[in-house]
Amino acid sequence: MTRAALAFLSIASVLLAGCGGRLPQPFVARASTPPNTATTRAALDSGIVTPAEIALGDSVFNDVDGAGICATCHGRDGAGTGAAPSLRDQQWINGDGSIGFIKGTVYQGVPHPLQHPLPMPPFGHTLTDRQLQAVAAYVYALSHRPSR
């Protein structure tokens, strides 16, 4: 086997590990209702996201059995894992936590994470525009708690 082939296989292995060992597949959304939490209410009150976007984003992120394309690394409901950070707090490693930042990160991925071992693959060509906006809305709702 040539060096180029070995290098390709090594890179492919790292990328597959970043996806939980499986290639991203086009996602078919399931209808659900958004969680009724203070975080969700704050995001809705902000006027930035809608309940339908949050519900679709939850479905894409978590899937029915918790094996959604995002939960694979970020954990169920964005709780975080050793592979990827929690998305439920205001501590953003690679940006400001705005909905635009979140959407851009999901679209282009994080090829060189600052604090976690696995790169985040880009999902801009895997998700539809609607799913991309919905995932951003869901993550925004997870991380933007009401002020007290």
MARPA-50305 format. One record per residue (C-alpha): residue in three letters; x negated, y negated, z negated; residue number from 1. Coordinates in nm, 3 decimals. Each point is the difference from the previous one (the first is absolute). Layout:
<site code="ALA" u="X" v="Y" w="Z" pos="NUM"/>
...
This chain:
<site code="MET" u="0.000" v="0.000" w="0.000" pos="1"/>
<site code="THR" u="-0.136" v="-0.344" w="0.087" pos="2"/>
<site code="ARG" u="-0.057" v="-0.281" w="-0.246" pos="3"/>
<site code="ALA" u="0.282" v="-0.201" w="0.157" pos="4"/>
<site code="ALA" u="0.244" v="0.288" w="-0.048" pos="5"/>
<site code="LEU" u="-0.108" v="0.044" w="-0.364" pos="6"/>
<site code="ALA" u="0.036" v="-0.373" w="-0.063" pos="7"/>
<site code="PHE" u="0.348" v="0.003" w="0.157" pos="8"/>
<site code="LEU" u="0.109" v="0.296" w="-0.215" pos="9"/>
<site code="SER" u="-0.135" v="-0.169" w="-0.315" pos="10"/>
<site code="ILE" u="0.186" v="-0.323" w="0.072" pos="11"/>
<site code="ALA" u="0.319" v="0.189" w="0.088" pos="12"/>
<site code="SER" u="-0.022" v="0.189" w="-0.331" pos="13"/>
<site code="VAL" u="-0.029" v="-0.324" w="-0.199" pos="14"/>
<site code="LEU" u="0.296" v="-0.155" w="0.184" pos="15"/>
<site code="LEU" u="0.215" v="0.308" w="-0.053" pos="16"/>
<site code="ALA" u="-0.089" v="-0.002" w="-0.370" pos="17"/>
<site code="GLY" u="0.116" v="-0.364" w="-0.010" pos="18"/>
<site code="CYS" u="0.335" v="0.115" w="0.135" pos="19"/>
<site code="GLY" u="0.039" v="0.275" w="-0.255" pos="20"/>
<site code="GLY" u="-0.132" v="0.257" w="0.248" pos="21"/>
<site code="ARG" u="0.268" v="-0.060" w="0.258" pos="22"/>
<site code="LEU" u="0.031" v="-0.231" w="0.294" pos="23"/>
<site code="PRO" u="0.262" v="-0.274" w="-0.026" pos="24"/>
<site code="GLN" u="0.316" v="0.098" w="0.183" pos="25"/>
<site code="PRO" u="0.277" v="-0.225" w="0.126" pos="26"/>
<site code="PHE" u="0.241" v="-0.039" w="-0.288" pos="27"/>
<site code="VAL" u="0.373" v="0.057" w="0.006" pos="28"/>
<site code="ALA" u="0.163" v="-0.211" w="-0.271" pos="29"/>
<site code="ARG" u="0.267" v="0.131" w="-0.231" pos="30"/>
<site code="ALA" u="0.268" v="-0.227" w="-0.141" pos="31"/>
<site code="SER" u="-0.031" v="-0.081" w="-0.366" pos="32"/>
<site code="THR" u="0.077" v="-0.284" w="-0.234" pos="33"/>
<site code="PRO" u="-0.267" v="-0.225" w="-0.150" pos="34"/>
<site code="PRO" u="-0.095" v="0.062" w="-0.360" pos="35"/>
<site code="ASN" u="0.183" v="-0.229" w="-0.240" pos="36"/>
<site code="THR" u="-0.292" v="-0.136" w="-0.195" pos="37"/>
<site code="ALA" u="-0.104" v="-0.343" w="-0.120" pos="38"/>
<site code="THR" u="-0.284" v="0.009" w="0.255" pos="39"/>
<site code="THR" u="0.237" v="0.067" w="0.286" pos="40"/>
<site code="ARG" u="0.239" v="-0.271" w="-0.119" pos="41"/>
<site code="ALA" u="-0.287" v="-0.253" w="-0.015" pos="42"/>
<site code="ALA" u="-0.109" v="0.083" w="0.355" pos="43"/>
<site code="LEU" u="0.358" v="-0.026" w="0.121" pos="44"/>
<site code="ASP" u="0.047" v="-0.329" w="-0.183" pos="45"/>
<site code="SER" u="-0.308" v="-0.135" w="0.174" pos="46"/>
<site code="GLY" u="0.180" v="0.030" w="0.335" pos="47"/>
<site code="ILE" u="-0.310" v="0.162" w="0.150" pos="48"/>
<site code="VAL" u="0.140" v="0.353" w="0.026" pos="49"/>
<site code="THR" u="0.339" v="0.167" w="0.036" pos="50"/>
<site code="PRO" u="0.146" v="0.304" w="-0.179" pos="51"/>
<site code="ALA" u="0.008" v="0.192" w="0.331" pos="52"/>
<site code="GLU" u="-0.371" v="-0.068" w="0.058" pos="53"/>
<site code="ILE" u="-0.091" v="0.116" w="-0.350" pos="54"/>
<site code="ALA" u="0.205" v="0.319" w="0.041" pos="55"/>
<site code="LEU" u="-0.161" v="0.082" w="0.336" pos="56"/>
<site code="GLY" u="-0.344" v="-0.085" w="-0.138" pos="57"/>
<site code="ASP" u="0.057" v="0.232" w="-0.297" pos="58"/>
<site code="SER" u="0.094" v="0.276" w="0.242" pos="59"/>
<site code="VAL" u="-0.310" v="-0.051" w="0.216" pos="60"/>
<site code="PHE" u="-0.233" v="-0.045" w="-0.299" pos="61"/>
<site code="ASN" u="0.122" v="0.290" w="-0.216" pos="62"/>
<site code="ASP" u="0.201" v="0.228" w="0.232" pos="63"/>
<site code="VAL" u="0.255" v="0.227" w="-0.163" pos="64"/>
<site code="ASP" u="-0.248" v="0.227" w="-0.178" pos="65"/>
<site code="GLY" u="-0.258" v="-0.264" w="-0.089" pos="66"/>
<site code="ALA" u="-0.225" v="0.092" w="0.292" pos="67"/>
<site code="GLY" u="0.053" v="-0.316" w="0.203" pos="68"/>
<site code="ILE" u="-0.285" v="-0.135" w="0.205" pos="69"/>
<site code="CYS" u="-0.087" v="-0.260" w="-0.266" pos="70"/>
<site code="ALA" u="0.071" v="0.207" w="-0.313" pos="71"/>
<site code="THR" u="-0.254" v="0.256" w="0.119" pos="72"/>
<site code="CYS" u="-0.280" v="-0.232" w="-0.116" pos="73"/>
<site code="HIS" u="0.171" v="-0.275" w="-0.203" pos="74"/>
<site code="GLY" u="0.213" v="0.240" w="-0.205" pos="75"/>
<site code="ARG" u="0.377" v="0.022" w="-0.039" pos="76"/>
<site code="ASP" u="0.154" v="-0.346" w="-0.029" pos="77"/>
<site code="GLY" u="-0.344" v="-0.159" w="0.048" pos="78"/>
<site code="ALA" u="-0.130" v="0.105" w="-0.343" pos="79"/>
<site code="GLY" u="-0.356" v="0.047" w="0.130" pos="80"/>
<site code="THR" u="-0.238" v="0.297" w="0.012" pos="81"/>
<site code="GLY" u="-0.374" v="0.056" w="0.002" pos="82"/>
<site code="ALA" u="0.013" v="-0.044" w="0.378" pos="83"/>
<site code="ALA" u="0.191" v="-0.330" w="0.017" pos="84"/>
<site code="PRO" u="0.105" v="-0.280" w="-0.236" pos="85"/>
<site code="SER" u="0.329" v="-0.062" w="-0.172" pos="86"/>
<site code="LEU" u="0.229" v="-0.231" w="0.193" pos="87"/>
<site code="ARG" u="0.221" v="-0.075" w="-0.301" pos="88"/>
<site code="ASP" u="-0.196" v="-0.284" w="-0.156" pos="89"/>
<site code="GLN" u="-0.133" v="-0.343" w="0.093" pos="90"/>
<site code="GLN" u="-0.362" v="0.118" w="0.033" pos="91"/>
<site code="TRP" u="-0.073" v="-0.007" w="0.373" pos="92"/>
<site code="ILE" u="-0.344" v="0.124" w="0.099" pos="93"/>
<site code="ASN" u="-0.014" v="-0.101" w="0.366" pos="94"/>
<site code="GLY" u="0.234" v="-0.301" w="0.024" pos="95"/>
<site code="ASP" u="0.268" v="-0.219" w="-0.158" pos="96"/>
<site code="GLY" u="0.302" v="0.235" w="-0.025" pos="97"/>
<site code="SER" u="0.219" v="-0.210" w="0.229" pos="98"/>
<site code="ILE" u="0.241" v="0.183" w="0.226" pos="99"/>
<site code="GLY" u="-0.207" v="-0.111" w="0.300" pos="100"/>
<site code="PHE" u="-0.317" v="0.141" w="-0.156" pos="101"/>
<site code="ILE" u="0.174" v="0.328" w="-0.085" pos="102"/>
<site code="LYS" u="0.141" v="0.036" w="0.351" pos="103"/>
<site code="GLY" u="-0.340" v="-0.076" w="0.155" pos="104"/>
<site code="THR" u="-0.172" v="0.253" w="-0.224" pos="105"/>
<site code="VAL" u="0.246" v="0.275" w="0.091" pos="106"/>
<site code="TYR" u="-0.039" v="-0.090" w="0.368" pos="107"/>
<site code="GLN" u="-0.381" v="-0.004" w="0.013" pos="108"/>
<site code="GLY" u="-0.095" v="0.218" w="-0.297" pos="109"/>
<site code="VAL" u="-0.297" v="-0.047" w="-0.230" pos="110"/>
<site code="PRO" u="-0.305" v="0.153" w="0.169" pos="111"/>
<site code="HIS" u="-0.241" v="-0.096" w="-0.282" pos="112"/>
<site code="PRO" u="0.182" v="-0.008" w="-0.336" pos="113"/>
<site code="LEU" u="-0.173" v="-0.194" w="-0.276" pos="114"/>
<site code="GLN" u="0.093" v="0.226" w="-0.293" pos="115"/>
<site code="HIS" u="0.135" v="0.334" w="0.123" pos="116"/>
<site code="PRO" u="-0.171" v="0.287" w="0.182" pos="117"/>
<site code="LEU" u="0.226" v="0.051" w="0.301" pos="118"/>
<site code="PRO" u="0.068" v="-0.240" w="0.286" pos="119"/>
<site code="MET" u="0.364" v="-0.080" w="0.068" pos="120"/>
<site code="PRO" u="0.084" v="0.089" w="0.359" pos="121"/>
<site code="PRO" u="0.187" v="-0.257" w="0.208" pos="122"/>
<site code="PHE" u="0.372" v="0.069" w="0.043" pos="123"/>
<site code="GLY" u="0.075" v="-0.280" w="0.247" pos="124"/>
<site code="HIS" u="0.042" v="0.244" w="0.286" pos="125"/>
<site code="THR" u="0.163" v="0.274" w="-0.209" pos="126"/>
<site code="LEU" u="0.287" v="-0.199" w="-0.150" pos="127"/>
<site code="THR" u="0.259" v="-0.196" w="0.193" pos="128"/>
<site code="ASP" u="0.013" v="-0.377" w="-0.059" pos="129"/>
<site code="ARG" u="0.308" v="0.052" w="-0.217" pos="130"/>
<site code="GLN" u="-0.172" v="0.269" w="-0.210" pos="131"/>
<site code="LEU" u="-0.310" v="-0.217" w="-0.035" pos="132"/>
<site code="GLN" u="0.207" v="-0.292" w="-0.130" pos="133"/>
<site code="ALA" u="0.192" v="0.237" w="-0.229" pos="134"/>
<site code="VAL" u="-0.313" v="0.149" w="-0.158" pos="135"/>
<site code="ALA" u="-0.133" v="-0.351" w="-0.058" pos="136"/>
<site code="ALA" u="0.332" v="-0.100" w="-0.160" pos="137"/>
<site code="TYR" u="-0.002" v="0.310" w="-0.223" pos="138"/>
<site code="VAL" u="-0.359" v="-0.058" w="-0.119" pos="139"/>
<site code="TYR" u="0.076" v="-0.369" w="-0.052" pos="140"/>
<site code="ALA" u="0.301" v="0.097" w="-0.214" pos="141"/>
<site code="LEU" u="-0.217" v="0.241" w="-0.202" pos="142"/>
<site code="SER" u="-0.260" v="-0.262" w="-0.076" pos="143"/>
<site code="HIS" u="0.194" v="-0.324" w="-0.049" pos="144"/>
<site code="ARG" u="0.164" v="0.006" w="-0.339" pos="145"/>
<site code="PRO" u="0.233" v="-0.272" w="-0.125" pos="146"/>
<site code="SER" u="-0.156" v="-0.279" w="-0.201" pos="147"/>
<site code="ARG" u="0.105" v="-0.005" w="-0.362" pos="148"/>
